[in-house]
Amino acid sequence: MIRFLIKGLMRDRSRSLFPVLMVSAGAFLTVFLYSFMKGTMDDLISSNAKFDTGHVKIMTRAYEEMADQTPNDLALLGVNSLVERLRSSERNMVWTPRVRFGGLLDIPDEQGETRAQGPVMGLGVDLLSPESPERDILNLESAVVRGRMPQSGNEILISEEFAKKLGVEIGEAATLIGSTMNGAMAMYNFKVSGTVRFGITVMDRGAVIADVKDVQSALDMEDGASEIVGYSENMRYDDGTMLTLTQRFNDKFSRVDDEFSPLMLSLSQHSGMGEYLDLVDVFGGIIVLIFVVVMSIVLWNSGLINGLRRYGEIGVRLAMGEPKGSLYRWMIYESIIIGFIGSILGTVFGLAISYYLQYTGIDFGAIMQKSTMLLSNVIRARVTGWSYVIGFVPGLVASVVGTMFAGIGIYRRQTSQLFKELEV
């Protein structure tokens, strides 16, 4: 029976070509949009985890309430001992302290007078320890544009865009002007060892990366840090696991009546990130639902037009005594074959484009100049296991649903009317 149906579809292209093309287009768009959306959301989560939230982050309760202002006067103390306890108790995690700071970066001339000056967003990370994971987490080695990575104390990296704006050359001195943990003015001299480009607008606009010990000295934060971030060993975020870890840590260390007690938050518990994670789960379903509805309407209309063209064929088959239910089922079988073929073609083309964009991406840097989101300028698709099957959902469902609606007219045909049509 299947062979008979396929032969009929191949011999009468008007019954198969247009529906197959429509199903292929819907499956292609579904696969492509799902993969591109998945890549965008994964990049947003990954960038936020690397540069801001970690998979989990530890701060004092008071710091967490004002985290947007980087209030280092409310920072964690006794960081070294806390990190050692975490590394011994949670061995499947990577832990590292960070200091966030803001201020002015002053570039002096030959006489020591200010030549250029600009506001910076700074991040103190462990750059010099051999076992430090920060170089890999922040991808610093490949981000260097000019110069080199810091190899000794008092050396910093600044963003390439910011360096060009200030006219800074490699090896020049730069003075950080800010405030210490105790509220006093801080002035600390660094040497620019290199420039970096992260491909994230908000970071490339004016970021400074320095070794955490130098920043602690500059801001009078001995054995202190703004936060301690933790990552799973495989750098994959699992919300359930991180929420369990967060609950276990807070039950042991955090006290509601002490604003300086440490508080751990998972990535999903930071502002807005939980909603993004939920969006990743449901947005794929929304895309599929939209295409199922739209394609069902298109294929329904196509089925109605095809049914009108096949009125004579349907009438003859009914007049010869073929049951209406049997004819209806045969039309559904045809739609399943069309949907399957169209879904395969659309999925193949969708995967091809998605794989291409997974490696090359699309540069949205021109429209993200004022963006404050930690999102890469080059957005890539990401092909997952669902990318291989998600195109079959609208492809098969829409084709069958469209035929089911269009075929209802079979049950409305009257035998007396058939003979009148056949006489014509």
N, C-alpha and C positions, 0 to 999 in steps of 0.2 A: 504493500500500500504506500509506504514512504517513497519507494522508487517511482511508483506511478505518479505521485504528487510532484516529485522533483522534476520528472520529465515534462509534466504539464506546465510547470512554472518556467522551465527553460525554453519551451517551445513558444510560450506566449509571454513575451517580455513585458507587455503592458500590465500583466498581473503581478510582476515581480520586481522589475527594474526600479520604478519610482518608490515603492514601499521599502525596498532594500536600501536605496540611497537615503531615504528619510531616517530609517532606523540607524544606519551607519553614522549619519550626521549627529543624531542625538547621543549615541553611545560615545562617539569621539569627543563631543563637548563635555559629556559627563566625566569621562576619564581624565581629560585634560584639566578641567576646572577643579576637580577633586584633588588631583596631584599637585596642581599649582597652589591651591588653597592650603593643602597639607604642608607643602614646603614653606609657604609664608608663615604659617602659624608656628611650625617647628623652629624656624629661624628666629622668630620673635621670642619664643620661650628660651632657646639656646643663648641668644644674645643677652637677655635679661639675667639668665642664670650666671653667665660668665662675668659680666661687668657689674652686676648689681645684687641680685637676690641670692645667688648660689642655689643649690638644691634645698639647703636650709641655711638660715642665717641666725646668729646669736648676737643680741644687743642687750643693753640694759632696758628696763621697762620705760624709764624716762626718755632715753634716746629714741626708742621706737615711736613714741608719741610725736616727736618733732624731727623725725628722720630726714624730711625734705630740707631742713635747715642745717644739716650736718653739725649738730651741737656737740662738739668734742669735749665740752666741759661735763657732759653726761656720759662719757665713754666708759667702756669696760676697763677694769684694772685687774691685775693678777692674771694677765692673758697667757703668759708662758705656762704657768701651772695648769690652767684650764685646758689649754690646747693639748698638753701632755696627757691629761686625764681622758680627754676625748679620743686621742689616738690610741690609747691602751684599751679603752672600753668599747669603742666603735671602730674596730679594725677594718671593716668593709667600707669605710668612708675616708675621704681625703679632707684634712682640715688645714686651714691657713688663715692667719689674722690679716686684717686690712685696716688702713687708716684713710678715711675720706677727708678732704680738706678743700677749702677755696681760698682765694686771695688774688693778689696781683703778682705778675711776673715782670720784674724790672730788668731791662737790658741796658747796662752802662756803656758809655763810650770810652775812649782811651783815657780821658781825664777822670773817669769814675762817675760822671754825671749821667742822668737818665737820657738814654737815646730813644728807647721805645718802651712801651708799657701796655699791658693788657690783662684782663681778668682771666683766671684759669680755673678749671675744675680738676683737682688733683686726686691721685690714687696712690697710696703707699702700699706696695706689695713686696713679698719676699723675692728679690731678684738675684741675690748673691749666694744663697745657700745651695749647695750642689743637689740636695734632695728636694728642693722646692718645686711644686707642681705649677707655679704661676706662669712660667714662660710658655708652657704648653696650653694651659687653660685660656690665657689671653692671646695665644698665637702670636707672641711678640717677635719671634725670630723672623717669620715671614712678613710681618707688618713693617719692619724697618725699611725706610726708603733711602735715607742717607746716614752715614756714620755707622755706629755699631751699638751693640747692647752694653749697658753699664757693666763694668768689670771691677770697679772698686767703689768705695763710699763717695758720697757727694756728687754723683753723676746722675743725670736725668735724661728721660726721653720726652720730647714734646711733639705734638702733632705737626705734620708737614704743612698743613694749611695755616696753622697758627705761626709756625716758624717763618713762612714766607711773608705773612702779614707784618711780623715784627722785624723782619730782615735779619734773622738770627743765623749764624753760621756754626758749623760743627766745631766744638772746642771752645766756644765763647762762654763767658761767665753769665750767669742769670741769678738774680736775687729774688727769692720768694718773700713776699710781704703778706703777713696774715696775722692771726691771733693764736696764742698758745692755749693749752687746755685750761689754764688758770685765768684767761681773759686778758693777758698782757699782749703787747705787740711783739710779733715774731718777725725777725729778718734773718734769712739763712741763705748762704751762697752755695750755688751748685755750678756744675759745668755741664754743658749740653754735649752728651756723647752721641746722640743720634736723633733722627726724626722718624715718626711712624705714621702710617695711614691704616686705620682699622676698617675703612669702608662703611662706617656708621656715622652719619652726619653729626649727631650730638657729641660724639667723642672726637671727631676730627676738627670740630669747631674750636676747641681750646683745651685739650687734655694734656695733663702732665703726669708721667709715670716715674716714680722714684722708689728707691728701696725703703722698706717699711722702717728700718732702724734709723735711717737718716731723717725720715719724717717724724719719728718719735722724738728724736733729738731736737729737731727744729721747733716742735710744738710742745715741748716739755711733757711728753706722754710716755715716760719711761715705764716699760711693762704695761702699756695701755694700748688700746685699739678701739676704733669706732665699731668694729664688728669682727666676728669670726664666721667665715663661710665654710660650708661643707658640701662635698660633691661625692656622689657614688663613684666607685672605682671605674666603672665602665662609662661614666659620664652620661648615662641615660637616666632621665628623671622618671621615677615611679611615684605617683602621688600618694598611693596607699602606704607604701613603705616609709616615705618621708613624714607623713602625718603620724604614723606610729612612733617613729623616732622622736618627733617633736613632743608628743604627749609624754613619752618616757622621760625625756630630759627635763621638761617643765615640772613634772611631778617631783623630780629629785632636786632640782636646783632653784627653780623660780618661786618667789614668794610675793603674793599680792600686796602685802603691807610694806614691802621694801622696793622703792622705785629704782634702786641701783642693783637689784638682783638680776641675773641674766635671764633673758627670755628668748626661746628659740621659735622661729617661724619658718614654715615651709614655703616654697615658691608660690604655691597656690593661695597662701594666706596673706601675701602681700597685695597691695592695692591693685585691683583690677585683674590680677593674673589668674585668679580662680575662674573668673568669667571667660577669659581667653581659653583656658583648658576645657571648659564646658563647650565653648564654641567649636573647638576642634572636633569634639565628639558628635555634635548635632549638625554641623554645617554640611557635612557630606550627605547626611540624610535629607536635608532641605534641598540640596542641589538635585539629588535623584528624584525627589517628589515633584519638583518643578518640571523636570524634563519628562517624567511619566505623564503628568497632566497635559503638558503642551503637546507632546508627541501623540498621546491618545486622541486628542482633538484633531490633530492633523491627519492621523491615520484613520480616524473615524470618517472624516470627510473623504479621504481617499477611498475608503471602503465603500462609502455610499456611491461615489462616482463609478467605482469599479463594478458595484452591484448593478447600477443602471446599465452599464455597458454589457453586463452579462445577463441581463434580464431574460433574453431568449434562451440561453443555456440553462439557467435556473428553471425557467418555465418548462422546457422540454424534460428535464430530469424529474421535476415534480409530476408532470403529466404522465411520465412512464411509470410512475408509482413509487419513486424513491421517497422514503419517509423524510419529512421536514427535519426531524432531529438528526438523521444521518447526514443530510446535506449541510446542516448547520455545523456539525462536528468536523466534516471535511474542510470547511472554510477555516475553522479554528486550527486544524492541523496545518493547513497551508500557512496561516499566520505565524505559527510556531517555527516552521522552517524558515520563513522570511526573517523573522525576528532573530533566530539563531545565526543565520548567515550575516545579516546586517550588524549584529552585535560583535561578531568576530572581526569583521572588517573595521568597524569603528574603534574597537579596542586596540587593534594592531596599530592603526594610525595614531590614536591617542597616546599609546605607550611610547611610540617612536618620538613624537614631539615632546612628551614629558621627560624621556631619558635625555634628549638633547638639552632641554632647559635645566635639567638637573646638574649638568656639567658646565653649561655656559651662563644660564640665567638671563634676566632682563634688568638692565641698569635703569633704576628709577631715581638716580641721584639728582637729576635736574628738577624734579618736582618735590624733593624732600629737603630742600635747602633750609627750611624753617622748622623742620621736624624736631620734636623733642623725644621721640620714641627710640628705644634701643633696637633698631631694626636695620639690617644691612641695606645699603643702597642697591646692591645687586641681589635680586630676589630669585631664588631657584625653586623649581618644582622638586617634589620628592615622590618617587615611585615606591609604593608599599604593596603588600599582598592584596589589599582591597582594590588597588588600581587595576589588577588583572580581572577582577570579577564584577566590579561595580557597574561597568557599562552594560552588562547583561540584564541588570534589573530594569532600567527603562526600555532597553531594546526588546526584551521578551514581553514584559508586562504591558507596555504601551501598544505593541503590535496586537497582542491577544485581546486586550480591552477594546481597542478600536474596532477589530473585526466582530467582537461580540455585540457591540452596539449597532454596527452597520448591518449585521446579519439578522437582527430582530425582524426585519422586514420580511424574511422568508416565511415566518409564521402568520403573516397577514395576507399572504397570497390565497386567493380563492380559486377553486378548481374551475368554476364557470368562467372566470375571467381569463384563465390560462388558455382555454380553447379559442376564445375570441382573439387573444394575442397571437396564437399560433396560426389562425386563419390569415392574419395579416402577413 
